[in-house]
Amino acid sequence: VSILMPDNVAQNHDGYLKRYAKTGVKTVMGKEFDTMGKRFDGSEFPISIAIREQHVTNKLGVQSALYIGYVTDYSEQYVVEQANKLNGVIKDMVIFPLISITVTGKILSFNSAA
């Protein structure tokens, strides 16, 4: 999982796992959180990540922990959220009435001048 993270986050990642293995105290294990991911080209993108622990037993009967990382890319959602924020700011700055209406006549949004 650490290869998917920017360097500053990846450095902490290995420490979290080591601390959990020693103490059993879960700081990130079993939780979902938002952070930045790193693409192969080094560019960063918004992700949600969750780390889960699965206990497995090998053929010799030795039990060990397997850590599984679930990553969701939120790039598109992030772009939409930023566009919506910008639209809101622009809509409120305009001095003349703006109204967004569907083709069926339903009002979606309006500014303070409307």
N, CA, C and O of each residue as an XYZ file, in Angstrom:
456
protein
N       0.830     -1.192      0.000
C       0.000      0.000      0.000
C       0.871      1.251      0.000
O       0.485      2.271     -0.571
N       2.024      1.187      0.623
C       2.841      2.394      0.744
C       3.344      2.906     -0.605
O       3.666      4.089     -0.715
N       3.423      2.059     -1.636
C       3.868      2.553     -2.948
C       2.808      3.414     -3.616
O       3.101      4.131     -4.573
N       1.579      3.348     -3.117
C       0.492      4.159     -3.665
C       0.388      5.516     -2.989
O      -0.454      6.331     -3.367
N       1.229      5.771     -1.997
C       1.109      6.986     -1.194
C       2.280      7.926     -1.429
O       3.382      7.480     -1.750
N       2.050      9.224     -1.271
C       3.161     10.175     -1.312
C       4.172      9.826     -0.215
O       3.820      9.197      0.783
N       5.407     10.232     -0.404
C       6.490      9.841      0.502
C       6.203     10.156      1.963
O       6.470      9.329      2.836
N       5.653     11.361      2.247
C       5.415     11.737      3.649
C       4.384     10.826      4.311
O       4.486     10.561      5.509
N       3.396     10.342      3.562
C       2.393      9.434      4.123
C       2.952      8.013      4.201
O       2.704      7.303      5.176
N       3.702      7.596      3.186
C       4.265      6.244      3.143
C       5.217      6.000      4.309
O       5.248      4.896      4.853
N       5.985      6.997      4.698
C       6.910      6.844      5.823
C       6.163      6.489      7.099
O       6.627      5.656      7.878
N       5.028      7.102      7.317
C       4.233      6.820      8.514
C       3.550      5.458      8.432
O       3.343      4.805      9.455
N       3.200      5.029      7.226
C       2.458      3.786      7.028
C       3.177      2.589      7.649
O       2.569      1.825      8.400
N       4.453      2.419      7.346
C       5.198      1.281      7.883
C       5.286      1.349      9.406
O       5.256      0.319     10.080
N       5.393      2.552      9.942
C       5.426      2.723     11.395
C       4.120      2.308     12.049
O       4.124      1.723     13.133
N       2.982      2.612     11.385
C       1.678      2.211     11.916
C       1.599      0.691     12.052
O       1.159      0.168     13.075
N       2.033     -0.007     11.001
C       1.965     -1.474     11.019
C       2.898     -2.062     12.076
O       2.523     -3.000     12.780
N       4.103     -1.522     12.189
C       5.043     -2.020     13.193
C       4.520     -1.785     14.608
O       4.608     -2.661     15.468
N       3.977     -0.595     14.835
C       3.441     -0.274     16.159
C       2.262     -1.192     16.493
O       2.136     -1.659     17.625
N       1.405     -1.446     15.508
C       0.259     -2.322     15.728
C       0.719     -3.748     16.033
O       0.157     -4.405     16.910
N       1.734     -4.228     15.318
C       2.251     -5.576     15.559
C       2.814     -5.706     16.970
O       2.687     -6.761     17.592
N       3.435     -4.643     17.481
C       4.022     -4.677     18.831
C       2.975     -4.512     19.929
O       2.971     -5.250     20.915
N       2.078     -3.524     19.745
C       1.180     -3.142     20.841
C      -0.236     -3.693     20.712
O      -0.934     -3.846     21.714
N      -0.664     -3.992     19.489
C      -2.043     -4.423     19.271
C      -3.032     -3.268     19.277
O      -4.239     -3.482     19.159
N      -2.527     -2.040     19.415
C      -3.384     -0.853     19.431
C      -3.629     -0.424     17.984
O      -2.691     -0.174     17.227
N      -4.903     -0.343     17.617
C      -5.273      0.007     16.245
C      -5.383      1.521     16.104
O      -6.234      2.152     16.730
N      -4.510      2.100     15.271
C      -4.599      3.532     14.989
C      -5.241      3.768     13.618
O      -6.026      4.702     13.453
N      -4.911      2.932     12.647
C      -5.519      3.048     11.317
C      -6.217      1.758     10.896
O      -7.048      1.770      9.988
N      -5.891      0.676     11.536
C      -6.459     -0.628     11.183
C      -7.967     -0.634     11.402
O      -8.449     -0.278     12.477
N      -8.711     -1.045     10.364
C     -10.152     -1.134     10.476
C     -10.877      0.183     10.276
O     -12.099      0.245     10.412
N     -10.143      1.230      9.958
C     -10.751      2.538      9.746
C     -10.575      2.952      8.289
O      -9.662      2.490      7.605
N     -11.446      3.814      7.834
C     -11.334      4.359      6.480
C     -11.019      5.841      6.601
O     -11.618      6.549      7.410
N     -10.070      6.307      5.788
C      -9.741      7.721      5.841
C      -9.346      8.230      4.462
O      -8.958      7.459      3.584
N      -9.452      9.532      4.293
C      -9.116     10.178      3.036
C      -7.702     10.719      3.105
O      -7.285     11.283      4.117
N      -6.972     10.542      2.021
C      -5.610     11.036      1.923
C      -5.298     11.230      0.444
O      -6.200     11.192     -0.393
N      -4.054     11.432      0.128
C      -3.642     11.540     -1.266
C      -2.911     10.273     -1.672
O      -2.133      9.717     -0.897
N      -3.165      9.821     -2.895
C      -2.473      8.684     -3.464
C      -1.424      9.168     -4.446
O      -1.384     10.345     -4.803
N      -0.568      8.240     -4.882
C       0.483      8.610     -5.832
C       0.414      7.674     -7.029
O       0.441      6.452     -6.877
N       0.325      8.253     -8.215
C       0.317      7.475     -9.452
C       1.741      7.060     -9.807
O       2.708      7.537     -9.213
N       1.851      6.168    -10.780
C       3.157      5.692    -11.238
C       4.043      6.844    -11.700
O       5.260      6.808    -11.517
N       3.426      7.875    -12.306
C       4.202      9.018    -12.798
C       4.555     10.017    -11.695
O       5.205     11.029    -11.954
N       4.120      9.725    -10.452
C       4.436     10.577     -9.318
C       3.370     11.611     -8.996
O       3.424     12.238     -7.938
N       2.404     11.803     -9.884
C       1.340     12.773     -9.606
C       0.431     12.240     -8.496
O       0.265     11.032     -8.331
N      -0.146     13.167     -7.749
C      -0.993     12.797     -6.615
C      -2.466     12.939     -6.977
O      -2.836     13.753     -7.824
N      -3.305     12.130     -6.317
C      -4.740     12.162     -6.544
C      -5.456     11.787     -5.260
O      -4.898     11.062     -4.436
N      -6.693     12.269     -5.068
C      -7.416     11.996     -3.819
C      -7.931     10.557     -3.774
O      -8.497     10.051     -4.743
N      -7.719      9.903     -2.611
C      -8.179      8.530     -2.421
C      -8.808      8.363     -1.047
O      -8.600      9.170     -0.141
N      -9.563      7.318     -0.922
C     -10.029      6.841      0.372
C      -9.356      5.492      0.556
O      -9.311      4.690     -0.377
N      -8.838      5.235      1.734
C      -8.122      3.989      1.973
C      -8.583      3.360      3.284
O      -8.848      4.050      4.268
N      -8.669      2.057      3.267
C      -9.014      1.306      4.466
C      -8.054      0.123      4.560
O      -7.761     -0.524      3.555
N      -7.570     -0.155      5.756
C      -6.669     -1.283      5.991
C      -7.399     -2.281      6.871
O      -7.939     -1.928      7.919
N      -7.408     -3.520      6.436
C      -8.053     -4.597      7.193
C      -7.022     -5.674      7.501
O      -6.037     -5.839      6.781
N      -7.263     -6.388      8.561
C      -6.376     -7.481      8.962
C      -7.124     -8.802      8.812
O      -8.267     -8.940      9.247
N      -6.459     -9.765      8.191
C      -7.036    -11.092      8.029
C      -6.026    -12.102      8.560
O      -4.865    -12.099      8.150
N      -6.462    -12.961      9.466
C      -5.576    -14.002      9.987
C      -5.687    -15.234      9.099
O      -6.788    -15.705      8.812
N      -4.553    -15.747      8.669
C      -4.507    -16.919      7.797
C      -3.611    -17.978      8.427
O      -2.691    -17.662      9.181
N      -3.893    -19.232      8.109
C      -3.088    -20.351      8.588
C      -2.512    -21.071      7.377
O      -3.240    -21.444      6.457
N      -1.184    -21.262      7.389
C      -0.564    -21.926      6.249
C      -0.690    -23.446      6.375
O      -1.303    -23.942      7.321
N      -0.121    -24.173      5.440
C      -0.232    -25.636      5.406
C       0.410    -26.306      6.617
O       0.054    -27.431      6.969
N       1.351    -25.619      7.250
C       2.015    -26.167      8.429
C       1.275    -25.838      9.720
O       1.702    -26.235     10.804
N       0.170    -25.115      9.602
C      -0.613    -24.748     10.774
C      -0.145    -23.490     11.464
O      -0.611    -23.178     12.560
N       0.768    -22.759     10.847
C       1.287    -21.519     11.425
C       0.361    -20.375     11.020
O       0.079    -20.156      9.842
N      -0.099    -19.662     12.037
C      -1.014    -18.550     11.778
C      -0.226    -17.251     11.648
O       0.722    -17.007     12.394
N      -0.631    -16.429     10.698
C      -0.002    -15.124     10.524
C      -1.067    -14.120     10.089
O      -2.178    -14.482      9.700
N      -0.688    -12.856     10.169
C      -1.618    -11.786      9.801
C      -1.334    -11.338      8.374
O      -0.182    -11.197      7.963
N      -2.397    -11.120      7.642
C      -2.321    -10.588      6.294
C      -3.028     -9.240      6.329
O      -4.167     -9.143      6.784
N      -2.358     -8.209      5.851
C      -2.936     -6.873      5.845
C      -3.421     -6.555      4.434
O      -2.675     -6.695      3.465
N      -4.667     -6.129      4.329
C      -5.288     -5.868      3.035
C      -5.669     -4.394      2.975
O      -6.338     -3.878      3.871
N      -5.241     -3.729      1.917
C      -5.569     -2.329      1.730
C      -6.614     -2.166      0.637
O      -6.466     -2.711     -0.457
N      -7.659     -1.423      0.933
C      -8.707     -1.111     -0.031
C      -8.582      0.359     -0.401
O      -8.654      1.230      0.466
N      -8.395      0.634     -1.684
C      -8.185      1.999     -2.140
C      -9.280      2.376     -3.140
O      -9.574      1.625     -4.070
N      -9.874      3.546     -2.934
C     -10.875      4.074     -3.858
C     -10.365      5.399     -4.401
O     -10.028      6.302     -3.635
N     -10.310      5.514     -5.713
C      -9.877      6.739     -6.384
C     -11.058      7.703     -6.445
O     -12.098      7.389     -7.024
N     -10.888      8.880     -5.843
C     -11.940      9.887     -5.817
C     -11.639     11.078     -6.719
O     -12.148     12.175     -6.491
N     -10.810     10.867     -7.746
C     -10.422     11.976     -8.630
C     -11.630     12.645     -9.267
O     -11.761     13.868     -9.211
N     -12.515     11.855     -9.873
C     -13.667     12.440    -10.554
C     -14.591     13.151     -9.567
O     -15.063     14.255     -9.839
N     -14.846     12.521     -8.425
C     -15.714     13.140     -7.422
C     -15.100     14.445     -6.929
O     -15.818     15.421     -6.714
N     -13.781     14.474     -6.748
C     -13.085     15.666     -6.284
C     -13.251     16.809     -7.291
O     -13.503     17.950     -6.905
N     -13.110     16.495     -8.584
C     -13.256     17.508     -9.627
C     -14.676     18.074     -9.609
O     -14.870     19.285     -9.714
N     -15.660     17.192     -9.476
C     -17.056     17.639     -9.436
C     -17.300     18.529     -8.214
O     -17.957     19.564     -8.325
N     -16.779     18.137     -7.059
C     -16.955     18.937     -5.838
C     -16.326     20.318     -5.992
O     -16.914     21.326     -5.601
N     -15.113     20.354     -6.572
C     -14.440     21.646     -6.767
C     -15.218     22.520     -7.742
O     -15.331     23.729     -7.536
N     -15.759     21.917     -8.811
C     -16.558     22.672     -9.780
C     -17.826     23.214     -9.128
O     -18.222     24.352     -9.382
N     -18.457     22.400     -8.292
C     -19.666     22.854     -7.597
C     -19.364     24.018     -6.657
O     -20.151     24.960     -6.558
N     -18.230     23.955     -5.969
C     -17.844     25.057     -5.082
C     -17.620     26.339     -5.891
O     -18.076     27.418     -5.513
N     -16.907     26.193     -7.012
C     -16.641     27.348     -7.863
C     -17.936     27.918     -8.422
O     -18.119     29.135     -8.451
N     -18.826     27.056     -8.863
C     -20.123     27.514     -9.374
C     -20.889     28.280     -8.296
O     -21.516     29.301     -8.582
N     -20.836     27.788     -7.066
C     -21.516     28.464     -5.963
C     -20.965     29.851     -5.723
O     -21.716     30.801     -5.504
N     -19.646     29.963     -5.766
C     -19.008     31.262     -5.555
C     -19.378     32.216     -6.684
O     -19.744     33.365     -6.438
N     -19.284     31.740     -7.913
C     -19.616     32.589     -9.064
C     -21.082     32.999     -9.014
O     -21.423     34.160     -9.239
N     -21.946     32.026     -8.715
C     -23.387     32.294     -8.667
C     -23.705     33.398     -7.660
O     -24.552     34.250     -7.928
N     -23.038     33.393     -6.511
C     -23.308     34.385     -5.480
C     -22.669     35.742     -5.776
O     -23.068     36.751     -5.194
N     -21.686     35.778     -6.669
C     -21.031     37.039     -7.014
C     -21.779     37.805     -8.105
O     -21.624     39.019     -8.233
N     -22.582     37.101     -8.883
C     -23.297     37.735     -9.989
C     -24.411     38.626     -9.434
O     -25.133     38.236     -8.517
N     -24.539     39.840    -10.010
C     -25.528     40.780     -9.480
C     -26.901     40.630    -10.114
O     -27.860     41.241     -9.644
N     -27.018     39.841    -11.156
C     -28.330     39.646    -11.769
C     -28.832     38.233    -11.457
O     -28.034     37.341    -11.168
N     -30.140     38.033    -11.513
C     -30.721     36.748    -11.131
C     -30.265     35.586    -12.013
O     -30.256     35.687    -13.240
N     -29.892     34.497    -11.377
C     -29.549     33.249    -12.063
C     -30.417     32.142    -11.486
O     -30.506     31.975    -10.270
N     -31.055     31.388    -12.373
C     -31.893     30.269    -11.933
C     -31.579     29.071    -12.827
O     -31.590     29.187    -14.052
N     -31.299     27.922    -12.214
C     -31.087     26.677    -12.959
C     -32.374     25.878    -12.921
O     -32.896     25.572    -11.849
N     -32.892     25.536    -14.120
C     -34.169     24.834    -14.223
C     -33.997     23.620    -15.142
O     -33.322     23.706    -16.168
N     -34.608     22.492    -14.773
C     -34.581     21.312    -15.638
C     -35.535     21.512    -16.811
O     -36.319     22.461    -16.828
N     -35.465     20.619    -17.784
C     -36.352     20.712    -18.946
C     -37.811     20.521    -18.555
O     -38.709     20.929    -19.291
N     -38.053     19.903    -17.398
C     -39.434     19.715    -16.925
C     -39.910     20.875    -16.066
O     -41.045     20.864    -15.590
N     -39.046     21.893    -15.857
C     -39.454     23.064    -15.098
C     -39.105     23.034    -13.619
O     -39.478     23.946    -12.881
N     -38.398     22.007    -13.176
C     -38.007     21.926    -11.761
C     -36.822     22.856    -11.506
O     -35.828     22.820    -12.232
N     -36.936     23.688    -10.471
C     -35.865     24.605    -10.112
C     -34.800     23.836     -9.332
O     -35.073     23.227     -8.298
N     -33.564     23.885     -9.870
C     -32.441     23.187     -9.226
C     -31.690     24.103     -8.270
O     -31.329     23.694     -7.167
N     -31.458     25.332     -8.688
C     -30.736     26.281     -7.835
C     -31.009     27.703     -8.303
O     -31.502     27.935     -9.406
N     -30.671     28.650     -7.426
C     -30.807     30.054     -7.781
C     -29.873     30.859     -6.898
O     -29.471     30.404     -5.828
N     -29.527     32.063     -7.353
C     -28.642     32.907     -6.551
C     -29.445     33.880     -5.718
O     -30.673     33.921     -5.798
N     -28.746     34.661     -4.918
C     -29.423     35.581     -3.990
C     -30.122     36.736     -4.709
O     -31.004     37.372     -4.133
N     -29.746     37.012     -5.944
C     -30.388     38.088     -6.703
C     -31.710     37.645     -7.329
O     -32.492     38.479     -7.786
N     -31.956     36.350     -7.351
C     -33.184     35.840     -8.019
C     -34.408     36.074     -7.174
O     -35.514     35.713     -7.575
